[in-house]
Structures are given as C-alpha cells and as structure tokens.
Amino acid sequence: MHFCCHCGGGLTRRVPEGDTRPRDVCDHCLAIHYENPKIVAGCLVSWEGRVLLCRRAIEPRRGFWTLPAGFMENEETTREAAVRETWEEARARVDIDGLYTLFNLPQISQVYLLFRARLRDAQFGPGPESLEVALFDEADIPWDELAFPVVRETLRLYFGDSRSGRYPFRSGDLLRAADGSDYRVRLLEIS
C-alpha cells in the first residue's frame, strides 16, 4: 500500500507506539493498516467411501486437484464459507459433520479450516473455478497432481482414519522445508 484507504494520505512503514511489528501508518490521519492472515475454509466431502475433488480452472495451480475450499468472506461463519465454497467449486450440496483439520501455513500467512462433510445426493459438477469434479477412492487419488500440501495431508489423515472409523479433529503447522522444496507437517493437537 502507498496511500491510506481512510483519507488518501501517504503511508510510512514503522512500528506504531504500543506495537511490536512494523505496520503501514498514515502520515496524515495516523490510521494503522494491519495485514493479517487469510482464512481458507472448505470441505472434505465424502460419498459412499469416496471423496470429492475439483480440478482447478484458476491459478495458482491450474489443472491440479484440490478439495473445494477458498477464502472466507466478511460477515460469514467458517461453516458458511466452507459450504459456499463447496457449492461454488463443485456445485455440491453438503451436510457438515464437523471441523476436521486446521492447518497454519505461516510462510504464506494462511490458516486452513477443513470440515468433513457428506453429499446430500450424487449431484455435483464443475463450478466456474473448476475444470472438472469427480469422486475418488483412496487408490485412485491423483497424489502427484494435488494442488496443495494441505490437501495431501488432509486426505492422508482422512484415509487413515477411515480404516478405524474414527475422525478426530487435528490441528498443526505445515512448515516449508529449509531448502524451500516441500513442506513438513507438525501435528499439534488431536482430539
């Protein structure tokens, strides 16, 4: 940012009084412009033992497979965001079973909240952000064509839990490896 969204004044990057981090501060009205992590909400949708994946029609990672998820909007709950994103990307109507995974991705300032959900019926199809949508058994998951590490980790956990029939909530961090090549997972909590 170069200009204040409140008064149009110029901004200076500095640590405001009483704060500990550099922020963009308006030189005229002294408004502090905070940059905070984005929340991504979505669903791991199941139907008769298979999971619903979308092939992305947009960047980043166009052409790769993902769970239906996206950025939360103002004035909606995380559940509402997950259901909306599932409809927008997969034209699927779902019933939420509960929050399944929460992953922090500090390197890109995002927090992922993925809910377990069930299709209400076998009706689904690509929305404007998807090239195609399909149900996959574990053996058929295109593991090398998954868009994001958080999707890979959530699916890995889900299929492991499917064998026991127990789906605990998990939270953790996806941390980029020192060489930047891939992520490592640090699970923090299982309940």
N, CA and C of each residue as an Amber inpcrd file, in Angstrom:
protein
   573
   0.8350000  -1.1810000   0.0000000   0.0000000   0.0000000   0.0000000
   0.8820000   1.2470000   0.0000000   0.3910000   2.2480000  -0.7060000
   1.1100000   3.5150000  -0.7250000   0.2840000   4.6450000  -0.1200000
  -1.0530000   4.4600000  -0.1280000  -1.9310000   5.5230000   0.3460000
  -2.9690000   4.9780000   1.3150000  -3.3750000   5.7900000   2.2560000
  -4.3430000   5.4280000   3.2820000  -5.7290000   5.2540000   2.6680000
  -6.4040000   4.1700000   3.0110000  -7.7570000   3.9300000   2.4970000
  -8.7940000   4.7700000   3.2490000  -8.4030000   5.4400000   4.3150000
  -9.3270000   6.2940000   5.0760000  -9.3080000   7.7340000   4.5750000
  -8.1020000   8.2720000   4.3340000  -8.0180000   9.6990000   3.9750000
  -7.1980000   9.9610000   2.7120000  -6.5280000   8.9460000   2.1830000
  -5.7290000   9.1230000   0.9760000  -4.3150000   9.6240000   1.2320000
  -3.9620000   9.8260000   2.5040000  -2.6180000  10.2920000   2.8430000
  -1.5560000   9.2480000   2.5600000  -0.3120000   9.6870000   2.5380000
   0.8040000   8.7730000   2.3130000   1.0560000   7.8900000   3.5310000
   1.6390000   6.7310000   3.3080000   1.9100000   5.7760000   4.3790000
   3.4050000   5.6490000   4.6190000   3.7430000   5.4300000   5.8590000
   5.1190000   5.1510000   6.2570000   5.1200000   3.8220000   6.9990000
   6.0840000   2.9820000   6.6810000   6.2160000   1.6820000   7.3590000
   7.0180000   1.9140000   8.6390000   6.3690000   1.6850000   9.8040000
   7.0450000   1.8740000  11.0850000   6.3260000   1.0920000  12.1710000
   6.9650000   0.9880000  13.3200000   6.3550000   0.3240000  14.4720000
   5.5500000   1.3810000  15.2300000   4.2060000   1.2530000  15.2310000
   3.4000000   2.2370000  15.9570000   3.6310000   2.1270000  17.4710000
   3.3860000   3.2070000  18.1690000   3.5250000   3.2180000  19.6210000
   2.6450000   2.1190000  20.2220000   3.2190000   1.3390000  21.1360000
   2.4880000   0.2640000  21.7950000   2.4230000  -1.0220000  20.9960000
   3.0400000  -1.0620000  19.8140000   3.0330000  -2.2540000  18.9680000
   4.4380000  -2.8420000  18.9440000   4.5850000  -4.0020000  18.3250000
   5.9020000  -4.6420000  18.2490000   6.3190000  -4.9520000  16.8210000
   5.4420000  -4.6900000  15.8480000   5.7440000  -5.0220000  14.4600000
   5.6110000  -3.7920000  13.5570000   6.3830000  -3.7610000  12.4870000
   6.2170000  -2.6660000  11.5310000   4.8440000  -2.7570000  10.8490000
   4.2080000  -1.6040000  10.6950000   2.8900000  -1.5050000  10.0490000
   2.9250000  -0.2990000   9.1010000   2.0060000  -0.2830000   8.1390000
   1.8120000   0.9070000   7.3250000   0.9490000   1.8700000   8.1290000
   1.4890000   3.0590000   8.4220000   0.7970000   4.0600000   9.2290000
   0.6140000   5.3180000   8.3800000  -0.5990000   5.8470000   8.3960000
  -0.8920000   7.0510000   7.6310000  -0.1740000   8.2590000   8.2570000
   0.5120000   9.0140000   7.4220000   1.2210000  10.1970000   7.8850000
   0.2580000  11.3350000   8.2360000  -0.9620000  11.2820000   7.7090000
  -1.9300000  12.3600000   7.9250000  -2.8980000  12.0550000   9.0760000
  -3.6660000  10.9360000   8.9600000  -4.6940000  10.6380000   9.9740000
  -4.2230000   9.6490000  11.0280000  -3.0120000   9.0940000  10.8700000
  -2.3890000   8.1480000  11.7960000  -3.0760000   6.7820000  11.8640000
  -3.9620000   6.4880000  10.8910000  -4.5970000   5.1700000  10.8370000
  -3.5180000   4.1060000  10.6370000  -3.6600000   3.0100000  11.3480000
  -2.7260000   1.8870000  11.2310000  -3.3730000   0.8460000  10.3320000
  -2.6570000   0.4140000   9.3070000  -3.1710000  -0.5570000   8.3460000
  -2.5360000  -1.9200000   8.6450000  -3.3360000  -2.8070000   9.2160000
  -2.8660000  -4.1330000   9.6080000  -2.9840000  -5.0970000   8.4420000
  -2.0080000  -5.9840000   8.3330000  -2.0650000  -7.0840000   7.3800000
  -2.1310000  -8.3540000   8.2050000  -3.2050000  -9.1080000   8.0440000
  -3.4230000 -10.3040000   8.8460000  -3.5890000 -11.5250000   7.9530000
  -3.3970000 -12.7170000   8.5270000  -3.5410000 -13.9370000   7.7240000
  -4.9350000 -14.0810000   7.1260000  -4.9870000 -14.7580000   5.9900000
  -6.2420000 -15.0820000   5.3120000  -6.7330000 -16.4280000   5.8240000
  -8.0420000 -16.5460000   5.9850000  -8.6450000 -17.8120000   6.3980000
  -9.2320000 -18.4860000   5.1730000  -8.8350000 -19.7410000   4.9760000
  -9.3560000 -20.5710000   3.8940000 -10.2500000 -21.6230000   4.5380000
 -11.4860000 -21.7330000   4.0440000 -12.4270000 -22.7240000   4.5780000
 -12.9070000 -23.6070000   3.4400000 -13.0930000 -24.8910000   3.7520000
 -13.5530000 -25.8140000   2.7260000 -14.0130000 -27.1190000   3.3300000
 -14.3230000 -28.0530000   2.4390000 -14.8720000 -29.3420000   2.8710000
 -14.1260000 -30.5060000   2.2530000 -13.9530000 -31.5380000   3.0680000
 -13.5670000 -32.8470000   2.5900000 -14.8900000 -33.5990000   2.4950000
 -15.3920000 -33.7330000   1.2790000 -16.7360000 -34.2580000   1.0310000
 -16.6420000 -35.7420000   0.6810000 -17.4620000 -36.5520000   1.3460000
 -17.4700000 -37.9830000   1.0480000 -18.8320000 -38.4250000   0.5220000
 -18.7930000 -39.5370000  -0.2220000 -19.9940000 -40.1630000  -0.7530000
 -19.6560000 -41.6290000  -1.0060000 -20.2840000 -42.5020000  -0.2600000
 -20.0970000 -43.9540000  -0.4300000 -18.6190000 -44.3570000  -0.4520000
 -17.8580000 -43.8330000   0.5120000 -16.4570000 -44.2220000   0.6630000
 -15.4800000 -43.4890000  -0.2410000 -15.9760000 -42.6100000  -1.0740000
 -15.1000000 -41.8410000  -1.9660000 -15.1140000 -40.3690000  -1.5600000
 -14.1050000 -39.6290000  -2.0080000 -14.0290000 -38.2000000  -1.7030000
 -14.1280000 -37.3810000  -2.9920000 -14.6580000 -36.1860000  -2.8350000
 -14.8990000 -35.2850000  -3.9570000 -13.7040000 -34.3470000  -4.1370000
 -13.1440000 -34.3480000  -5.3340000 -12.0430000 -33.4420000  -5.6620000
 -12.4100000 -32.6110000  -6.8800000 -11.8310000 -31.4190000  -6.9350000
 -12.0440000 -30.4910000  -8.0450000 -10.7150000 -30.2450000  -8.7490000
 -10.7400000 -30.2480000 -10.0760000  -9.5510000 -29.8720000 -10.8460000
  -9.6380000 -28.3600000 -11.0840000  -8.6340000 -27.6380000 -10.6160000
  -8.6690000 -26.1740000 -10.6210000  -8.6580000 -25.5840000 -12.0340000
  -9.5350000 -24.5920000 -12.2390000  -9.5940000 -23.8580000 -13.5040000
  -8.9070000 -22.5000000 -13.3870000  -8.3750000 -22.2060000 -12.1980000
  -7.7570000 -20.9080000 -11.9410000  -6.3660000 -21.0980000 -11.3320000
  -5.5820000 -20.0660000 -11.4220000  -4.2800000 -20.0450000 -10.7410000
  -4.5090000 -19.6570000  -9.2890000  -3.6670000 -20.0260000  -8.3780000
  -2.4780000 -20.8390000  -8.6100000  -2.8260000 -22.3260000  -8.7810000
  -1.9340000 -23.0280000  -9.4240000  -2.0070000 -24.4900000  -9.5870000
  -3.1630000 -24.9130000 -10.4980000  -3.4040000 -24.1570000 -11.5490000
  -4.4350000 -24.5080000 -12.5240000  -4.1680000 -25.9220000 -13.0570000
  -5.2380000 -26.7080000 -13.1630000  -5.1200000 -28.0700000 -13.6840000
  -4.8280000 -29.1200000 -12.6310000  -4.5380000 -28.7100000 -11.4120000
  -4.2800000 -29.6500000 -10.3260000  -5.5480000 -29.8680000  -9.5100000
  -5.5810000 -30.9720000  -8.7730000  -6.7520000 -31.3670000  -7.9940000
  -6.6900000 -30.8080000  -6.5780000  -7.8600000 -30.4800000  -6.0430000
  -7.9410000 -29.9270000  -4.7010000  -9.2790000 -30.2700000  -4.0630000
  -9.3630000 -30.0580000  -2.7850000 -10.6470000 -30.0890000  -2.0890000
 -11.3320000 -28.7480000  -2.3380000 -12.6640000 -28.7190000  -2.3900000
 -13.3350000 -27.4310000  -2.5730000 -13.1190000 -26.5450000  -1.3490000
 -12.4570000 -25.4260000  -1.5550000 -12.1280000 -24.5110000  -0.4600000
 -11.7480000 -23.1550000  -1.0380000 -11.8430000 -22.1340000  -0.2000000
 -11.4510000 -20.8030000  -0.6430000 -11.4950000 -19.8120000   0.5000000
 -11.1860000 -18.5790000   0.1790000 -11.1080000 -17.5410000   1.1970000
 -12.4770000 -17.2060000   1.7610000 -12.5100000 -17.0490000   3.0670000
 -13.7050000 -16.6110000   3.7670000 -14.0600000 -15.1990000   3.3440000
 -15.3450000 -14.9130000   3.3290000 -15.8280000 -13.5590000   3.0640000
 -16.1870000 -12.8980000   4.3900000 -16.2390000 -11.5840000   4.3950000
 -16.7190000 -10.8680000   5.5730000 -18.1660000 -11.2600000   5.8470000
 -18.5360000 -11.2320000   7.1010000 -19.9070000 -11.4610000   7.5500000
 -20.4140000 -12.8890000   7.2990000 -19.5000000 -13.8680000   7.2680000
 -19.9320000 -15.2610000   7.2110000 -19.1250000 -16.0690000   8.2150000
 -19.7100000 -17.1910000   8.6510000 -19.0120000 -18.0820000   9.5630000
 -18.0960000 -18.9990000   8.7570000 -17.1970000 -19.6850000   9.4490000
 -16.3180000 -20.6250000   8.7450000 -17.1320000 -21.7410000   8.1010000
 -18.1770000 -22.2030000   8.7930000 -19.0590000 -23.2370000   8.2280000
 -19.7520000 -22.7380000   6.9700000 -20.2810000 -21.5320000   7.0440000
 -20.9460000 -20.9570000   5.8720000 -19.9690000 -20.8100000   4.7080000
 -18.7500000 -20.3910000   5.0040000 -17.7350000 -20.2530000   3.9600000
 -17.4210000 -21.6030000   3.3250000 -17.2820000 -22.6440000   4.1330000
 -16.9730000 -23.9840000   3.6170000 -18.0930000 -24.4960000   2.7190000
 -19.3330000 -24.3140000   3.1510000 -20.4870000 -24.7580000   2.3580000
 -20.5780000 -23.9500000   1.0600000 -20.3890000 -22.6230000   1.1470000
 -20.4400000 -21.7660000  -0.0440000 -19.3620000 -22.1560000  -1.0430000
 -18.1280000 -22.3280000  -0.5590000 -17.0330000 -22.6980000  -1.4640000
 -17.2760000 -24.0530000  -2.1250000 -17.8490000 -24.9880000  -1.3740000
 -18.1540000 -26.3080000  -1.9420000 -19.1920000 -26.1790000  -3.0440000
 -20.1770000 -25.3230000  -2.8470000 -21.1800000 -25.0890000  -3.8930000
 -20.5460000 -24.3880000  -5.0940000 -19.7570000 -23.3340000  -4.8370000
 -19.1700000 -22.5700000  -5.9370000 -18.2300000 -23.4140000  -6.7960000
 -17.4390000 -24.2600000  -6.1710000 -16.4280000 -25.0090000  -6.9120000
 -16.9090000 -26.3620000  -7.4220000 -17.8530000 -26.9750000  -6.7040000
 -18.2490000 -28.3440000  -7.0600000 -19.7560000 -28.5060000  -7.2780000
 -20.5080000 -27.4210000  -7.1630000 -21.9700000 -27.4850000  -7.3100000
 -22.5580000 -28.6250000  -6.4830000 -21.9730000 -28.8020000  -5.2970000
 -22.3970000 -29.8900000  -4.4020000 -23.0680000 -29.3020000  -3.1710000
 -24.1740000 -29.9000000  -2.7950000 -24.8690000 -29.5430000  -1.5520000
 -24.4370000 -30.5650000  -0.5020000 -24.0100000 -30.0430000   0.6550000
 -23.4180000 -30.9180000   1.6670000 -24.0210000 -30.6770000   3.0380000
 -23.8740000 -31.6940000   3.8870000 -24.1550000 -31.5870000   5.3130000
 -22.8210000 -31.7230000   6.0310000 -22.5280000 -30.7650000   6.8930000
 -21.2580000 -30.7390000   7.6280000 -21.3200000 -31.7100000   8.8040000
 -20.2730000 -32.5330000   8.9450000 -20.1460000 -33.4220000  10.1030000
 -19.3530000 -32.7710000  11.2270000 -18.4480000 -31.8780000  10.8990000
 -17.6550000 -31.2030000  11.9230000 -16.3120000 -30.7640000  11.3850000
 -15.6450000 -29.9170000  12.1430000 -14.3160000 -29.4600000  11.7700000
 -13.3550000 -30.6450000  11.8550000 -12.5530000 -30.8350000  10.8150000
 -11.6780000 -31.9950000  10.7470000 -10.1990000 -31.6070000  10.9000000
  -9.7350000 -30.6410000  10.1040000  -8.3410000 -30.2090000  10.2240000
  -8.2530000 -28.6870000  10.2300000  -7.2760000 -28.2060000  10.9850000
  -6.9030000 -26.7950000  10.9930000  -5.3940000 -26.7820000  10.8070000
  -4.9540000 -26.1760000   9.7120000  -3.5210000 -26.0880000   9.4440000
  -3.0940000 -24.6410000   9.2930000  -2.0110000 -24.2870000   9.9810000
  -1.3790000 -22.9830000   9.8390000  -0.3120000 -23.0880000   8.7630000
  -0.3050000 -22.1310000   7.8480000   0.7290000 -22.0340000   6.8250000
   1.3820000 -20.6590000   6.9730000   2.2800000 -20.5070000   7.9740000
   2.8090000 -19.1770000   8.2840000   3.5950000 -18.5370000   7.1450000
   4.2380000 -19.3230000   6.2880000   5.0510000 -18.7490000   5.2100000
   4.2050000 -17.9700000   4.2100000   2.9180000 -18.3500000   4.0750000
   2.0360000 -17.6350000   3.1410000   0.8900000 -16.9460000   3.8810000
   0.9880000 -16.8760000   5.1900000   0.0130000 -16.1600000   6.0300000
  -1.4240000 -16.6250000   5.7800000  -1.6090000 -17.9400000   5.8250000
  -2.9480000 -18.5210000   5.6770000  -3.2180000 -19.5120000   6.7910000
  -4.5080000 -19.6580000   7.1090000  -4.9910000 -20.6730000   8.0370000
  -6.0770000 -21.4370000   7.3050000  -5.9260000 -22.7550000   7.2070000
  -6.9020000 -23.6200000   6.5360000  -7.7870000 -24.3040000   7.5640000
  -9.0980000 -24.2230000   7.3640000 -10.0820000 -24.9410000   8.1700000
 -10.8590000 -25.8420000   7.2230000 -10.6970000 -27.1500000   7.3840000
 -11.3900000 -28.0960000   6.5110000 -12.3600000 -28.9360000   7.3340000
 -13.6070000 -28.9300000   6.8910000 -14.6860000 -29.6570000   7.5510000
 -14.9310000 -30.9760000   6.8390000 -15.2610000 -32.0180000   7.6030000
 -15.7610000 -33.2540000   6.9980000 -17.2120000 -33.0060000   6.6510000
 -17.6260000 -33.4550000   5.4720000 -19.0000000 -33.2440000   5.0240000
 -19.4400000 -34.4250000   4.1630000 -20.7460000 -34.5790000   4.0630000
 -21.3450000 -35.6290000   3.2220000 -22.1900000 -34.9870000   2.1330000
 -22.1180000 -35.5390000   0.9450000 -23.0130000 -35.0950000  -0.1240000
 -24.4530000 -35.4160000   0.2620000 -25.3700000 -34.5120000  -0.0150000
 -26.7920000 -34.7750000   0.2180000 -27.3460000 -35.7380000  -0.8190000
 -26.7820000 -35.6680000  -2.0280000 -27.1580000 -36.5700000  -3.1140000
 -25.9810000 -36.6410000  -4.0750000 -26.0800000 -37.4310000  -5.0960000
 -24.9470000 -37.6300000  -6.0020000 -24.8650000 -36.5530000  -7.0820000
 -25.4820000 -35.4190000  -6.8610000 -25.4590000 -34.3240000  -7.8230000
 -24.2830000 -33.3950000  -7.5340000 -23.4100000 -33.2110000  -8.5060000
 -22.2920000 -32.2770000  -8.4020000 -21.7570000 -32.0350000  -9.7970000
 -20.9430000 -31.0330000  -9.9410000 -20.3370000 -30.7190000 -11.2400000
 -19.4450000 -29.5010000 -11.0980000 -18.7030000 -29.1850000 -12.1400000
 -17.7700000 -28.0750000 -12.0420000 -18.4670000 -26.7160000 -11.9680000
 -18.0010000 -25.8970000 -11.0340000 -18.3960000 -24.5010000 -10.9830000
 -17.4070000 -23.6990000 -11.8160000 -17.5100000 -22.3730000 -11.8060000
 -16.6390000 -21.5510000 -12.6440000 -15.1470000 -21.6560000 -12.3230000
 -14.7930000 -22.1120000 -11.1150000 -13.3790000 -22.2090000 -10.7520000
 -12.8210000 -23.6210000 -10.9160000 -13.6250000 -24.5340000 -11.4850000
 -13.1980000 -25.9320000 -11.6330000 -13.3260000 -26.3860000 -13.0810000
 -12.3370000 -27.1580000 -13.5340000 -12.3930000 -27.7610000 -14.8610000
 -13.2400000 -29.0210000 -14.8520000 -13.1190000 -29.7800000 -13.7670000
 -13.9200000 -30.9930000 -13.5880000 -13.9800000 -31.3280000 -12.1110000
 -14.9570000 -32.1520000 -11.7630000 -15.1630000 -32.5810000 -10.3820000
 -15.4350000 -34.0800000 -10.4340000 -14.8320000 -34.8250000  -9.5050000
 -15.0120000 -36.2770000  -9.5210000 -14.8690000 -36.8420000  -8.1120000
 -15.4630000 -38.0350000  -7.9380000 -15.3100000 -38.7950000  -6.6990000
 -14.1570000 -39.7830000  -6.8790000 -13.3330000 -39.9340000  -5.8340000
 -12.1670000 -40.8030000  -5.9000000 -12.1200000 -41.7440000  -4.7100000
 -11.8050000 -43.0190000  -4.9850000 -11.4100000 -43.9620000  -3.9410000
  -9.9720000 -43.6290000  -3.5710000  -9.5370000 -44.1150000  -2.4110000
  -8.1600000 -43.8480000  -1.9900000  -7.1460000 -44.2830000  -3.0430000
  -7.3390000 -45.4410000  -3.6330000  -6.3860000 -45.9710000  -4.6110000
  -6.3220000 -45.1280000  -5.8820000  -7.3680000 -44.3680000  -6.1570000
  -7.4220000 -43.5880000  -7.3950000  -7.0770000 -42.1060000  -7.2220000
  -6.7810000 -41.6920000  -6.0050000  -6.4370000 -40.2780000  -5.7770000
  -5.2100000 -39.9300000  -6.6230000  -5.2550000 -38.8360000  -7.3840000
  -4.0810000 -38.4330000  -8.1730000  -3.0590000 -37.7170000  -7.2790000
  -2.3830000 -38.4670000  -6.4260000  -1.4950000 -37.9100000  -5.3980000
  -0.4500000 -36.9610000  -5.9730000   0.0870000 -37.2610000  -7.1440000
   1.1140000 -36.4070000  -7.7430000   0.5320000 -35.1800000  -8.4260000
  -0.7900000 -35.0950000  -8.4910000  -1.4440000 -33.9620000  -9.1450000
  -2.2840000 -33.1470000  -8.1640000  -2.0120000 -33.2810000  -6.8670000
  -2.7390000 -32.4850000  -5.8790000  -2.1310000 -31.0840000  -5.8260000
  -3.0000000 -30.0900000  -5.7220000  -2.5830000 -28.6990000  -5.8240000
  -1.7600000 -28.2100000  -4.6400000  -2.1240000 -28.6360000  -3.4270000
  -1.5330000 -28.0190000  -2.2480000  -1.1720000 -29.0570000  -1.1920000
  -0.0930000 -28.8280000  -0.4270000   0.2910000 -29.7630000   0.6320000
  -0.8010000 -29.9720000   1.6760000  -1.5770000 -28.9460000   1.9870000
  -2.6430000 -29.0990000   2.9870000  -3.7010000 -30.0950000   2.5110000
  -3.9440000 -30.1590000   1.2280000  -4.9010000 -31.1230000   0.6670000
  -4.3390000 -32.5280000   0.7940000  -3.0740000 -32.6910000   0.4310000
  -2.4200000 -34.0090000   0.5330000  -2.4510000 -34.5140000   1.9690000
  -2.0990000 -33.6460000   2.9310000  -2.0480000 -34.0660000   4.3280000
  -3.4400000 -34.3870000   4.8650000  -4.4270000 -33.5910000   4.5250000
  -5.7920000 -33.8440000   4.9930000  -6.3250000 -35.1590000   4.4240000
  -6.0740000 -35.4180000   3.1620000  -6.5150000 -36.6970000   2.5640000
  -5.7850000 -37.8750000   3.1960000  -4.4860000 -37.7290000   3.4370000
  -3.7170000 -38.8080000   4.0850000  -4.3140000 -39.1390000   5.4470000
  -4.6120000 -38.1090000   6.2370000  -5.2180000 -38.3180000   7.5580000
  -6.5970000 -38.9690000   7.4240000  -7.3850000 -38.4800000   6.4920000
  -8.7470000 -38.9820000   6.3230000  -8.7630000 -40.4800000   5.9850000
  -7.9500000 -40.8940000   5.0300000  -7.9720000 -42.3050000   4.6540000
  -7.4240000 -43.1860000   5.7760000  -6.4720000 -42.6820000   6.5390000
  -6.0210000 -43.4180000   7.7150000  -7.1340000 -43.5520000   8.7380000
  -7.8650000 -42.4760000   8.9700000  -8.9800000 -42.5110000   9.9200000
 -10.1320000 -43.3750000   9.4200000 -10.3100000 -43.4390000   8.1180000
 -11.3920000 -44.2590000   7.5450000 -11.2490000 -45.7180000   7.9390000
 -10.0220000 -46.1680000   8.0640000  -9.8000000 -47.5740000   8.4300000
 -10.2670000 -47.8610000   9.8580000 -10.2000000 -46.8680000  10.7480000
 -10.6460000 -47.0750000  12.1300000 -12.0940000 -46.6270000  12.3450000
 -12.6160000 -45.8170000  11.4320000 -13.9650000 -45.2970000  11.5970000
 -14.0560000 -44.1520000  12.5950000 -12.9190000 -43.6480000  13.0480000
 -12.8520000 -42.5300000  13.9990000 -12.1810000 -41.3480000  13.3160000
 -12.7880000 -40.1610000  13.4280000 -12.2790000 -38.9810000  12.7330000
 -12.0190000 -37.8400000  13.7240000 -10.9210000 -37.9050000  14.4550000
 -10.6460000 -36.8450000  15.4310000 -10.2750000 -35.5370000  14.7200000
 -10.5230000 -34.4420000  15.4180000 -10.0660000 -33.1380000  14.9440000
  -8.5580000 -33.0600000  15.1250000  -7.8900000 -32.4960000  14.1370000
  -6.4430000 -32.3260000  14.2100000  -6.0800000 -30.8990000  13.8330000
  -5.0640000 -30.3730000  14.5060000  -4.5080000 -29.0900000  14.0880000
  -3.0030000 -29.2300000  13.9980000  -2.4150000 -28.3980000  13.1840000
  -0.9840000 -28.4740000  13.0180000  -0.4560000 -27.3660000  12.1440000
   0.8290000 -27.4450000  11.8960000   1.5160000 -26.4740000  11.0610000
   2.0820000 -27.1830000   9.8440000   1.9660000 -26.5540000   8.7030000
   2.6650000 -27.0010000   7.5020000   3.7990000 -26.0090000   7.2960000
   5.0130000 -26.4710000   7.5310000   6.1840000 -25.5980000   7.5130000
   7.0440000 -25.9070000   6.3010000   7.4060000 -24.8680000   5.5750000
   8.2440000 -25.0630000   4.3920000   9.6160000 -25.5620000   4.8250000
  10.1320000 -26.5560000   4.1170000  11.4690000 -27.0910000   4.3900000
  12.5060000 -25.9870000   4.1820000  13.6400000 -26.1140000   4.8470000
  14.6900000 -25.0910000   4.7940000  15.1340000 -24.8020000   3.3620000
  15.1550000 -25.8270000   2.5090000  15.5890000 -25.6070000   1.1260000
  14.4520000 -25.1090000   0.2350000  13.2290000 -24.9510000   0.8160000
  12.0910000 -24.4260000   0.0680000  11.4270000 -25.4260000  -0.8540000
  11.8730000 -26.6720000  -0.8450000  11.3790000 -27.6530000  -1.8070000
  10.0050000 -28.2060000  -1.4630000   9.7060000 -28.3920000  -0.2080000
   8.4420000 -29.0160000   0.1720000   8.1030000 -28.6100000   1.6010000
   6.9680000 -29.0910000   2.0510000   6.5230000 -28.7920000   3.4060000
   6.7380000 -29.9920000   4.3090000   6.9250000 -29.7190000   5.5840000
   6.8840000 -30.7820000   6.5860000   5.7020000 -30.4680000   7.4910000
   5.1390000 -31.4960000   8.0530000   3.9430000 -31.3740000   8.8840000
   4.3330000 -31.5250000  10.3420000   3.8030000 -30.6180000  11.1580000
   3.9610000 -30.7520000  12.5970000   2.5620000 -30.7300000  13.1870000
   2.0610000 -31.9300000  13.5590000   0.7460000 -32.0050000  14.1830000
   0.8590000 -31.5270000  15.6060000  -0.0460000 -30.6470000  15.9880000
  -0.0050000 -30.0590000  17.3280000  -1.0150000 -30.6720000  18.2660000
  -2.1440000 -31.0660000  17.7240000  -3.2460000 -31.4640000  18.5850000
  -4.1240000 -32.5020000  17.8940000  -4.5250000 -33.4940000  18.6570000
  -5.5030000 -34.4740000  18.2030000  -6.5310000 -34.5880000  19.3080000
  -7.8040000 -34.4510000  18.9340000  -8.8380000 -34.5810000  19.9670000
 -10.0020000 -35.4050000  19.4570000
